[in-house]
Amino acid sequence: MNLLMMKSCLFLFCLICFFVPRLVQSQPLVDYGVRFLSHDVTKDERTSIAFPELPVDSKGFSIGFTMRLMGNKEKYGYIFRLALNETESIDLICNSHSTSSRNLALVSGDKPDNIIVDLAQLPGYKKENWVDVAASFDFRKRHVTLTVNGQHYTDTLIFSRLNSIRLFFGANDHGQFSTTDVPPMEIRDIKVFNSQHQLLRHWELKQHNGNIVYDRTVSQPLEMRNPHWLIDEHIYWKKRAVIHTALLRPQITFRPDSSAVIIATPDSLYTYPLSTAQLAARKYNSGTIFPSPNNQLLFNQERQELWQYDPKKNKIARFNFSTFSWDNDDNKVKEPAFWHHNKIISPVDSSLILFGGYGNFTYKNLVQRFNPLKGKWDTIATTGNIKPRYLSSAGTGKKPTDLLIFGGYGNASGKQELSPEKLYDLYKLDLNSFTFTKLWESKEKDENFVTANSLHFDAYDSSFYALCYPIHKYASTLYLRKFSLGSPGNTIIGDSIPYFFQDTKSYADLFYSPHTAELVAVTSYPVGDSLTEVTVYTIAYPALSQHDALQVAPSFAAEESNRWLLLLLPLLAILAYLTFRRKKVRVTPKPAQQPAAEEQAIVESYLPTPALSIGSPVLPATSGASSISLLGGFQVIDRNGVNISAAFTPSLKQLLVLLALYTVKTGKGISSVQMRNLLWPDKSEESARNNRGVNIKKLRTLLEQVGNVFINNEGNHWLLTFDPSVHCDYFHVQPLITDALRHQKIDHTELIQVASKGSLLPDLDYEWLDSFKSDYASRIIDVMLLLAQKPEIRQSPANLIAICDIIFMQDPLNEHALLIKCRELYKLGKPKVAKNVYDSFINEYSLTIGTAFHLRFEEVIA
């Protein structure tokens, strides 16, 4: 064999070694397209696409797209509608009135159905499959061909001379062609071809910029109304269920074969399958779990059993799904010695393997094993070194016998008093030889996170996902981070999950659901003294960063102007030189250049809006005549539009605020006794009564200038009432907040507009007022974060930024608001403004908290 042939063979061998593993392990698919909101929402909320005028010729054109009909719902509606010459229409309709039928019909004008396609009869068709659809119109031969998954159906067309064409998908409000009948469908890859079948437009409907997408040929924008982007399901965590149990620490695990979250309490088993989203609770026929305050439950796939264990006891409890019974009756509680350890069923011998944990002021690095054949626990002798730790994450790696262990909190000695630290290292434990191998350690020690109990390994690119959160914070946040198996460094994926971390009282875990192709996050923490709240979140797999779904708007104008600028630069340079030589004017120092007025306005408008401090001037009137404003500052406007706030003495101002807040809080106002205790605690009963009478009389006189505002006494309670001609922002916003938190339909724009006025009475400082301020701030933050998750809000950068500004008014250090605002500004093409917001936030964070903020700017906008 000559040298050239040997080199060729070696090259071919290298190619095979590189590509074959990737062919065997396929890349996870990212679902994309637009889901059309249909009959299960109001008509105003249904999805529509109105296309710009299409560049087609009079000979004909074709439309191609991929679609999928969804669920067991009514499916009648318009897939697309072609308006010809503003007088006639050609429609592709889903006319399946039953949940089982799936028929497509092509209809021209008022003629009976020209073409009917029964999808169920197509070769290889399965329910909820993606289907390739094309409609070709030949205006010379006057016929149309509908192609569905390669099957062709042709019919004649009857229409007059073609002058104009308008195309709509879903609902539309185009004159006589308007409709709100939308089938529950998903659409992607919309293409337009000319009569020679040359591609003119291709809207992929994958990456997007708010409600706008750009086609792949000439970047023509296409704006949608009420779209649900499928790719966003890979970016945003979806809250699936909130479950309350009566046990302070329910036992939690996941069953991959049925994609169900399992929660075990002493008397019942709760099952939450992701496919049905229906929580089922059933009492055991016999037996119980070990009532451990530590999470010590897992599913044994091979034996189809639940295993619950206690390392202090020489046995495990097994749950048989067939008999719905535990084989354990021991219900004595023992203090755990291995808090937040990691656990796995070994593929080698089906034994239960535990690693690490914390107990008795000591961090552990022990590997413990329960062998079900021997029926006892033992501590395994390992080789290789790993620091003792808890709050680490673990999961299998490239091989089933590789246990990856990442991060945590501990130190080399294991002693809690000897400077424990956050650990950013990755180890592999061989479950055959029980040898620890250190894969890498990050030098970035300022990351400030620990991890949830499990990690998920992705074989396609040798990476793994872990849920991370700050350890020294109660009101915390879980972030999904993606790490490489080969080297340090990570990327924040998706958005965040709220998490209340109370060390041994809280628990978080990460699972993978193969049947639904989702990552599943489960959090657990106490609520009050006797309840635990378990929350289930999912995100489509593979999870993506927000940058992955952003379609950046093309900037043709900027590129064109740059070309002209390059051509003009030499000429400008010559003119400048000649001018300088001719005038020889002495150059004097100039002050530092200020940003342009427009840029300055943009920067200021996107910086966090601070709350008004004591002594700040009251805001100008925003509610018009006859108004009482408590948001953003105390202000009263009379019926003539005159600001009479200065006429209220401190006593009258406090009395009016007291009446207003207690009227909203209780619905019946404030009692005379409460009023006396709050306003005149040092007065006798008679003196307090006299003060009350005098001040209420004065207040009534002032309020007469405002309009029909009344101070009533009902059942020894004082309350404030007024007719609809008088506006009070606090009275207005409270029912909107309540309805939003109850997931009822409200006017989001109205709520955002009112809440944007500011925090509750920032210019007043009474001791009794603090609870009202904190309650309002908490409720408005909760409702704003809830609104920020709604699809119709997420598609509007302006609304999201306004929501963040509202949150910053209540809590200048809110991390959720920072992430949303910076990412929206970055998507809008304003990275400098986003960086200004970030810098302002971290400076305030450092001054207030005393430590550096734990996320870099690149992570915030990722």
Secondary structure, DSSP 4 states (H G I P E B T S, - for coil): --HHHHHHHHHHHHHHHHHHHHHHSPPPPPP-SEEEP-TTS-GGGS-EEEPPPP--BTTEEEEEEEEEE-TTS---EEEEEEEETTTEEEEEEE---SSS--EEEEEETTSSPSEEEEGGGSTT--TT--EEEEEEEETTTTEEEEEETTEEEEEE--------EEEEEE-B--GGG-B----SEEEEEEEEEETT--EEEEE--SSBBTTEEE-TTT--EEEEESEEEGGGGGTS-EEEEEEEESSSS-EEEEETTTTEEEEE-SSEEEEEETTT---EEEE-SB------SS--EEEETTTTEEEEE-TTSS-EEEEETTTTEES---------SSBT-EEEE-TTTS-EEEEEEEETTEEEEEEEEEETTTTEEEEPP-BS----EES-EEEE-SSTTEEEEEEEEE-SS-BTTS--EEEEEEEEEETTT-BEEEEEE-S-TT---EEEEEEEEETTTTEEEEEEE-SS-SEEEEEEEEEESSSS-EEEEEEEEEEE--GGG-EEEEEEETTTTEEEEEEEEEETTTEEEEEEEEEESS---GGGGB-PPP-HHHHHHHHHHHHHHHHHHHHHHHHHHHH-PPP---PPPPPPHHHHHHHHHHS--PPPPTTPPPPPP-S-SSEEE-BSS-EEE-TTS-B-GGGS-HHHHHHHHHHHHHHHHHSS-EEHHHHHHHH-TTS-HHHHHHHHHHHHHHHHHHHTTTSSEEEEEETTEEEEEE-TTSEEHHHHHHHHHHHHHTT----HHHHHHHHTT-SB-TT---GGGHHHHHHHHHHHHHHHHHHHTSHHHHT-HHHHHHHHHHHHHH-TT-HHHHHHHHHHHHHTT-HHHHHHHHHHHHHHHHHHHSS--SS-HHHH--
